[in-house]
Amino acid sequence: MDMFLFVFIILIASILQTSTGFGFSILATPFLLMIFEPREAIQINLFASLIISVALIAKIQKDIDFVILKRLIVSSWIGLPIGIIIFLLVDITKLKLGISIIILLLTILLMLQFRMNQTKSRDFMVGGLSGALTTGIGMPGPPLLLYFSGTSTEKAKLRGTTLAFYLFIYSVSLVIQVLFVGTSKTVWISSGLALPLVLIGLNLGQLIFKWINQSLFQKIIYVILLFTGVSLLIESL
C-alpha cells in the first residue's frame, strides 16, 4: 500500500510541477509524511523537485526572465535566515494559520480579477517572502504564484522563471537540511526509486503544458493556491 501511494504521489506531483512550474511540494509533502519521517519526507521532496528543475532548465531557458530571477535570488538570501528565526521563535501552528488565511484571501481577490503591476521593489519583496517561507514552512511557491498570477504573467515565462528559481532555492535548502539536520539511507534509496517516476512525470507534464491554454493555466493556479491555503488551514486546526 505504501509503495502504491509513493508511486502515485511522485508521478502526479511531477506531472503538476512540470506542466505548471508549481505544486510538487504542495501536493507531495502531506502524503509523503504519511509514509516517511518528516526529515526524510522533506529531503525526498527537495531531491525530486531539484531533478525536475535540472532536467528542464535547458528547455525552459528561453522562457526565463533573468532580470526578475536575479532579484528573486538576491532577496531570497535575506528571507532564508528570517524564515529560520521565525520558525524557531513563532508557534508553527499559528504561523501556518496566518499564512493560510492570507493565501485564501489573496486567491479570492485574484479570482475576482484583482491585478497589480510588476515592479522592481515587488520582485525583491516576493523573493524575500519566498526565501522566508522555504525555511519557515518548506513552501517557497505561494508568494511567487500569487505575484505572477496577479501580474497576469504569461504561462511559459511564469513556469520558466519559477523552475529556475527553484533550482537555486531547493539546492540551498537541501544543503542546509543535510548539514544541520542530517540524512539517512532511506532518503537516498527512496529518491533513487523516485527518479524514473519523476522522468515519466516530466514527459507527461511537458505534453500537458503544450496542451493547456493561458485561461486554463490560470484556473489551475487558482486550484493549487486554494488547495495550499486549505491544507495549511487544516494542519493548523
C-alpha positions as CSV (number, residue, x, y, z in Angstrom):
1,M,0.0,0.0,0.0
2,D,2.8,2.4,0.9
3,M,4.6,1.7,-2.3
4,F,1.5,2.2,-4.4
5,L,0.9,5.6,-2.6
6,F,4.6,6.6,-3.1
7,V,4.4,5.8,-6.8
8,F,1.1,7.7,-7.2
9,I,2.3,10.8,-5.3
10,I,5.6,11.2,-7.1
11,L,4.1,10.6,-10.5
12,I,1.2,13.1,-10.1
13,A,3.3,15.7,-8.3
14,S,6.0,15.5,-11.0
15,I,3.4,16.0,-13.8
16,L,1.9,19.0,-11.9
17,Q,5.3,20.6,-11.3
18,T,6.4,20.1,-14.9
19,S,3.3,21.4,-16.5
20,T,2.8,24.5,-14.3
21,G,6.1,25.2,-12.5
22,F,4.3,24.7,-9.2
23,G,2.8,22.1,-7.0
24,F,5.2,19.3,-6.2
25,S,5.8,20.3,-2.5
26,I,2.2,21.4,-2.1
27,L,0.8,18.0,-3.3
28,A,3.6,15.6,-2.3
29,T,4.7,16.7,1.1
30,P,1.4,15.9,3.1
31,F,1.3,12.4,1.6
32,L,5.0,11.7,1.9
33,L,4.6,12.5,5.6
34,M,2.2,9.6,5.9
35,I,4.9,7.2,4.7
36,F,8.2,8.7,6.0
37,E,9.6,10.6,9.0
38,P,9.4,14.5,8.5
39,R,13.1,14.8,7.7
40,E,13.0,12.1,5.1
41,A,9.8,13.3,3.5
42,I,11.2,16.9,3.2
43,Q,14.5,15.7,1.7
44,I,12.9,13.3,-0.8
45,N,10.6,16.2,-1.8
46,L,13.7,18.5,-2.3
47,F,15.6,15.9,-4.3
48,A,12.7,15.2,-6.7
49,S,11.9,19.0,-7.1
50,L,15.6,19.6,-7.9
51,I,15.7,16.8,-10.5
52,I,12.7,18.4,-12.3
53,S,14.4,21.8,-12.4
54,V,17.7,20.4,-13.6
55,A,16.1,18.3,-16.3
56,L,14.0,21.2,-17.6
57,I,16.5,24.1,-17.3
58,A,17.8,23.7,-20.9
59,K,14.3,23.6,-22.4
60,I,12.9,26.5,-20.4
61,Q,16.0,28.8,-20.6
62,K,14.4,30.9,-23.3
63,D,11.3,31.5,-21.2
64,I,13.2,32.7,-18.1
65,D,13.0,36.4,-17.2
66,F,16.6,36.7,-15.9
67,V,16.1,40.2,-14.6
68,I,13.3,39.0,-12.3
69,L,15.1,35.8,-11.5
70,K,18.2,37.7,-10.3
71,R,16.0,39.9,-8.0
72,L,14.3,36.9,-6.6
73,I,17.5,35.1,-5.8
74,V,19.2,38.1,-4.2
75,S,16.3,38.9,-1.9
76,S,15.7,35.2,-1.0
77,W,19.1,35.2,0.7
78,I,17.7,37.8,3.1
79,G,14.5,35.8,3.5
80,L,16.2,32.4,4.2
81,P,17.6,33.4,7.7
82,I,14.5,35.3,8.6
83,G,12.5,32.2,7.9
84,I,14.7,30.2,10.3
85,I,14.3,32.8,13.0
86,I,10.5,32.8,12.6
87,F,10.5,29.0,12.6
88,L,12.4,29.0,15.9
89,L,10.5,31.8,17.7
90,V,6.9,31.6,16.4
91,D,4.5,28.8,17.0
92,I,4.4,26.8,13.7
93,T,0.7,26.1,14.0
94,K,-0.2,29.8,14.4
95,L,2.2,30.6,11.6
96,K,0.5,28.2,9.2
97,L,-2.9,29.5,10.2
98,G,-1.9,33.1,9.4
99,I,-0.3,32.1,6.1
100,S,-3.3,30.0,5.1
101,I,-5.8,32.9,5.7
102,I,-3.6,35.3,3.7
103,I,-3.3,32.8,0.8
104,L,-7.1,32.2,0.7
105,L,-8.0,35.9,0.9
106,L,-5.5,36.8,-1.9
107,T,-6.6,33.9,-4.0
108,I,-10.2,35.1,-3.8
109,L,-9.1,38.6,-4.8
110,L,-7.3,37.2,-7.8
111,M,-10.4,35.2,-8.8
112,L,-12.3,38.4,-8.6
113,Q,-9.9,39.8,-11.2
114,F,-7.7,41.9,-8.8
115,R,-4.5,42.7,-10.6
116,M,-1.2,44.5,-9.9
117,N,1.8,45.8,-11.9
118,Q,5.1,44.0,-11.8
119,T,7.8,46.3,-10.2
120,K,11.4,46.0,-9.1
121,S,10.5,46.5,-5.4
122,R,7.8,43.9,-5.6
123,D,10.2,41.4,-7.2
124,F,12.5,41.8,-4.3
125,M,9.7,41.6,-1.7
126,V,8.3,38.4,-3.3
127,G,11.8,36.8,-3.4
128,G,12.3,37.6,0.3
129,L,9.0,36.2,1.3
130,S,9.6,33.0,-0.8
131,G,13.0,32.5,0.9
132,A,11.4,33.0,4.4
133,L,8.6,30.5,3.6
134,T,11.2,28.0,2.3
135,T,13.0,27.8,5.7
136,G,9.9,28.6,7.7
137,I,7.4,26.0,6.4
138,G,9.2,24.4,3.4
139,M,6.9,26.0,0.9
140,P,8.5,28.7,-1.4
141,G,5.8,28.7,-4.0
142,P,2.8,30.7,-2.7
143,P,4.3,34.2,-2.9
144,L,5.6,33.6,-6.4
145,L,2.3,32.0,-7.6
146,L,0.2,34.9,-6.1
147,Y,2.5,37.5,-7.5
148,F,2.9,36.1,-11.0
149,S,-0.8,35.4,-11.2
150,G,-1.7,38.9,-10.0
151,T,0.5,40.4,-12.7
152,S,-1.0,38.2,-15.4
153,T,2.4,36.7,-16.3
154,E,2.4,34.6,-19.5
155,K,2.4,30.9,-18.6
156,A,5.8,30.0,-20.2
157,K,7.5,32.9,-18.5
158,L,5.9,32.0,-15.2
159,R,6.9,28.4,-15.4
160,G,10.4,29.0,-16.7
161,T,11.3,31.7,-14.1
162,T,9.8,29.8,-11.2
163,L,11.6,26.5,-12.1
164,A,14.9,28.3,-12.5
165,F,14.4,30.0,-9.1
166,Y,13.5,26.6,-7.5
167,L,16.8,25.2,-8.9
168,F,18.6,27.7,-6.6
169,I,16.3,27.7,-3.6
170,Y,15.9,23.9,-3.3
171,S,19.7,23.4,-3.7
172,V,20.4,25.7,-0.8
173,S,17.6,24.1,1.3
174,L,18.8,20.6,0.6
175,V,22.4,21.5,1.7
176,I,21.0,23.2,4.8
177,Q,18.9,20.1,5.6
178,V,21.8,17.6,5.2
179,L,24.3,19.8,7.1
180,F,22.1,20.8,10.1
181,V,19.5,18.0,10.3
182,G,21.4,15.1,8.8
183,T,20.2,12.5,6.3
184,S,19.6,8.7,6.0
185,K,19.9,5.8,3.6
186,T,16.1,5.8,3.3
187,V,16.2,9.2,1.8
188,W,18.6,8.3,-1.0
189,I,17.1,4.8,-1.7
190,S,13.6,6.3,-1.9
191,S,15.0,9.2,-4.1
192,G,16.6,6.6,-6.4
193,L,13.2,4.8,-6.7
194,A,11.5,8.1,-7.3
195,L,13.9,9.1,-10.2
196,P,12.2,7.0,-13.0
197,L,8.8,8.2,-11.8
198,V,9.9,11.8,-12.0
199,L,11.3,11.3,-15.5
200,I,7.9,9.8,-16.6
201,G,6.1,12.7,-15.0
202,L,8.5,15.1,-16.8
203,N,7.5,13.8,-20.2
204,L,3.8,13.7,-19.4
205,G,3.9,17.2,-17.9
206,Q,5.6,18.6,-21.0
207,L,2.8,17.3,-23.1
208,I,0.2,18.7,-20.8
209,F,1.9,22.1,-20.8
210,K,1.7,22.4,-24.6
211,W,-2.0,21.4,-24.5
212,I,-3.3,23.9,-21.8
213,N,-4.0,27.5,-22.8
214,Q,-3.5,30.6,-20.7
215,S,-7.1,30.6,-19.4
216,L,-6.9,27.0,-18.2
217,F,-3.4,27.6,-16.8
218,Q,-4.8,30.4,-14.7
219,K,-7.6,28.2,-13.4
220,I,-5.1,25.5,-12.4
221,I,-3.1,28.1,-10.5
222,Y,-6.2,29.1,-8.5
223,V,-6.9,25.4,-7.7
224,I,-3.3,25.0,-6.5
225,L,-3.5,28.1,-4.3
226,L,-6.8,27.1,-2.8
227,F,-5.5,23.6,-2.1
228,T,-2.4,25.1,-0.4
229,G,-4.5,27.5,1.7
230,V,-7.0,24.9,2.8
231,S,-4.2,22.3,3.5
232,L,-2.3,24.8,5.7
233,L,-5.6,25.7,7.4
234,I,-6.4,22.1,8.2
235,E,-2.9,21.5,9.5
236,S,-3.2,24.4,11.9
237,L,-6.6,23.5,13.4
